[in-house]
Amino acid sequence: MGKRASAQVPIMRNYPDVLGWYSAERQTVDALQVALAVRPSSVAAGKTAEVIVLLQNMLDSETDAILRLALPERDLAGKADRFSTPLKKVVRVGLRSGEVGYATLPFLISHQAQTGEYVVQVEVTCEPKKRGAERVRSFEHPAAFDLHDIPLERHPIFSAIHGLRFAARAESKTRTGLLIGAPFTVQPPTIAALPGELRPNYVSLWTEADYRDPRLLSARAADLIQKVLPLLRRTQVFFPLLKVVQARFDSAGYRLWAGEAVMIAKMLTHTLEMGAPIHIAGRESPIYPRWHTALSQALLSDPDLAVPQAAELLVTRMLLPDLLFDAGMIAFSSLSTLTRESFGSEEELREHLDTLSGALFAQKAPLDLTYAWLPLVLGGLTVNSEVIMPRENAVETLHLFLRARDKRLDEADESQAILFEMADELVDRMLAGRD
């Protein structure tokens, strides 16, 4: 779609439902959506626990969440003062426009507390700072949250509370808000050290800066993108990508042979040259690749990046994790079509690429031949003759890969034999196409 057409179509914001990634349960308190969890959900008498209050601002304005912890007044034996908290006042959390985060409200369980099932409550009051603020999340059609939209280094703060048993029991309305409850279990006491200092805390998960609606970002950054896209051609990006690919695999403990690194760099270069939006087999409509959305964000944050001198920085650092993901998905699609092999569901493909990214960008796991070749090296074979550099002979490049292939034979196990079969089939296909 051209710039003029884009300007004529209003693009409405619908921020992702981050809370929904954690919990199907929620309560809406004016402009806030809320869910609770107790961590740990099963706790020994005499120990501390905390209530996780997950908060999602639905408005395009600052909003305060006022939280009051309400502990059980008596235990199951009818005894009072078995639960206590250092929080003598309400906790006020200031949420920015569209922000999602969670507060932690600590409490202590007495050694004498009767074991069994309990419910802790939090009174939630919402105070928007702007009257008539626009809603930026849809109640009816919430946009799905995708962790891939978040930089890899921030994933740990999201995973820290993922998998907790969230709940949102509407206990009763109060004069100013709503009491929301969550269950927890008290277990028999154990010998343990004295509890440490108990303090409330707040962790911001998602803000407007994380919004990655590709249509909106592309429209806002259109003029800058038009300056940058001509710079992302093979003569400018191939060799920087080749260098960074080799360095990343070296850091992950898996050194690539030259023929392998060249194929990965070709797959990444081909993905850039496809532009946006792109058509992928099996998808009904074209999509914006992640690297294009990341480019829009980078240029909107720093327009000075729209210069030739910044092209290498962009592709080798700022866009690389998203570019690798896009190239991987395109490579899987091409390989499936050409070899008629099924590589799994979309979720399984994402998990495979997540593991590869984790190894390359965070050294989370060791690499092996499967992750080195599949899908980027094999995908590079499919585009070898499409991404030809000046003075390159595509057949010689194939033979460069074949030398790498022969060197990998000794390290492969039986389960990886399929990789060599696919590689040989693709090489034969490419050589036949040259006749």
Secondary structure, DSSP 4 states (H G I P E B T S, - for coil): --HHHHHHS------B-HHHHH-S--EEETTEEEEEEEESSEEETTSEEEEEEEEEE-BSS-EEEEEEEE--SB-TTS-BS-EE-S--S-EEEEEPTT-EEEEEEEEEE-TTPPPEEEEEEEEEEEEESSTTPPB-S-SSSPBPP-GGGS-GGGHHHHHTTTT---B-EEEEE-SSSEEEEEEEEEEPP---PPP-----EEEEEE-GGG---HHHHHHHTHHHHHHHGGG-SHHHHHHHHHHHHHHHHHHTT-PPPHHHHHHHHHHHHHHHHT-SSB--TT-SS-B--HHHHHHHHHHHH-GGG-SGGGHHHIIIIISHHHHHHHHHHHHHHHHHHHH------HHHHHHHHHHHHHHHHH--S---HHHHIIIIIHHHHHTTTTS--TT--HHHHHHHHHHHHHHHGGG--GGGHHHHHHHHHHHHHHHHHH-
